[in-house]
Amino acid sequence: MNNLALDDKRALNIIWNASDDYSIEPQFKAYDEKGQADIYWNYIIGAVHKYYDYTLLRAFFNYLKTDSQHEFYEKLFWLGLEKCAFDKGKKERPVLHSLRKNYAKKVLAGETEVYNDNLLNVLVNAHFKRALGKPSGIGGNALNILMDLDFGDASTEEIVSKMNRIIKKYFRFNFGRYEVNAEKSKIRPQKQIQYGDEEKLSEYDLETMKTLYLDSAETTRDVYYEELKEKVKKPVKKVKTEKKDDSERLYIRKYFGASIISRKKTHLLERTLCTGNHKNTHLHFTRGEFDQEFEGDSNALYYHKALKEQREINLDHFNSNYIRYKNSIIKLTNKIKNTMLAYFESYTGKSQAGRLNTPKIWRNVYLKDDRVFTKVYNNDIGNLSVDILLDASASQHERQETIAAEAYIIAEAFTRCDIPVKVYSFSSLRNFTVINLYRDYEETDKNNEIFNYKTTGCNRDGLAIRTALHMMEGSGYFNKILIVLSDCKPNDTQCIPDTGIKQEQTKYAGATGIIDTAFEVKKGINNGSSILCVFTGEDEDLPTAKKIYGHNFARIYNPDRFAEIVGVLMQNQLKNL
């Protein structure tokens, strides 16, 4: 075996050892100036695989490859990742302190790679000066960039978002179809971190990158671009847009019912939520109650009639399977109650107030111990709420009555356990995502309204979940669980904002919709919410459910086991609160 092969194998072994995963095929390997496997940097690469979601990082690195200056951005990103991985691994592997210190000394002594880009050299040197506890010795924007590259204890999604903001804030990134020269990449140049096998970006990669990283950040790359935006603003165009929005809202009200919140509040919510991949979309919140102004409108009357007919179908289905569904409610209720009893039961302990414990009075007299009272402490489930979000897109048409019944079972079980429940559905039509509220937290007698569930239109899952989580944040409850009943097939005719790529590549569907939805789910979990999915789709979409919800989803093959399977899912979440 030649030296090149040995060094490749050694680099791979270091990465595997650091990542604790011998199945990965790393996107990067690191070599020193002599072409030998670099111990420290290969450890960092492995540690990044271990501590972060490398699926997202790989997608971001592929996104960077669409710019001809991608190597600069990659090396800049690795500076930030190096600090993160070191901080996470230093307690577990104390030898990292000496490895990092030795590498930093080599950098400052000029014994490592010298880059063609002067700014990169300045930043690398300043970064490793700080690693040795020395002042960075730089100022201005260079120092600002270095400070921004300190990602701290951020999650993978937050790190990617921060790096994307750095690129947009300080540099001129050109998203396009730049292709790496595969032949050139096979040569072992004098570079610190190398790609493995290079590939041209696929259509999937392009969709992935645009979805994740051409986001809602208000920052831009330079002042010139800000000035350009100001010049092209035209008040007349804005008026036309508002008129168009008015006619669209009228259409949505006609088919879905009156809005339950004011126009002003709706606009405020849209400003907060309809950003990034969901820019140029709108929201409509309703209870499916129709405005009187549409009493003579034949189209509105037809839709209202169809809604009533579907309610009757949903109720007939439930009543036809009454015994099975009632048993499911009882079983699920008992599972939740048993979990609460097992993990959140009360206990009695000493206290400074409560019922006087007479035999312990002497402790106060002689030992000055104030805890001579006993008190019952409620180690209960806490301030908990449950939101149930139903995918009401047309792809669920064949399962409407089953989904309505399943949502009713879950809501009724939590209601019987005195846990506040909110139930609503979502679907998209034109450029509106409609949130249809069936019952709110305090409406314990309105579970029957869930049978108003009816499917129509498309589904913009990412925006729906983002909206649900936003509403949950404002609910005032401490522990929050979101249960989504979905077939995990995001698909909306309203494209993500134009990025200069041909329009059919920006549709909110396929990989684009899946990644966006997964991003919103992970962001919600990172912010403290529990998010679960009751999968209502076909076998072919199971991999998608796993990508979006990880292990927090349940597939119901047998209706008789609905309570058991959902109960286990709920037990796991309740135990972790």
Buried (B, 14 or more C-beta within 10 A) or exposed (E): EEEEEEBBEBBBBBBBBBBEEEEBEBBBBBBBBEEEBBBBBBBBBBBBBBBBBBEBBBBBBBBBBBBEBBBBBBBBBBBBBBBBBBBBBBEEBEEBEEBBBEBBEBBBEEEBBEBEBEBBBBBBBBBBBBBEEEEBEBEEEBBBBBEBBBBEEBBBBBBBBBBBBBBBBBBEBEBEEBEBEEEEBEEEEEBBBBBEEBBEBEEBBBBBBBBBBBBEBEEBBEEEEEEEEEEEEEEEEEEEEEEEBEEBBEBBBBBBBBBBBEEEEBBEBBEEBBBBBBBEBBBBBBBBEBBEEBEEBEEBBEBBEEBEEBBEBBBEBBEEBEEBBEBBBBBBBBBBBEBBEEBBEEEEEBBEEBEEBEEBEEBEEEEEBEBBBBBEEEEEBEEBBBBBBBBBBBBBEEBBBBBBBBBBBBBBBBBBBEBBBBBBBBBBBBBBBBBBBBBBBEBBEBBBBBBBBBBBBBBBBBBBBBBBBEBBBEBEBEBBBBBBBBBBBBBBBBBBBEBEBEEEBBBBBBBBBBBBBBBBBBBBBEEEBBBBBBBBBEEEBBEBBBBBBBEBBBEBEEBEBBBBBBBEBBBBBBEEB
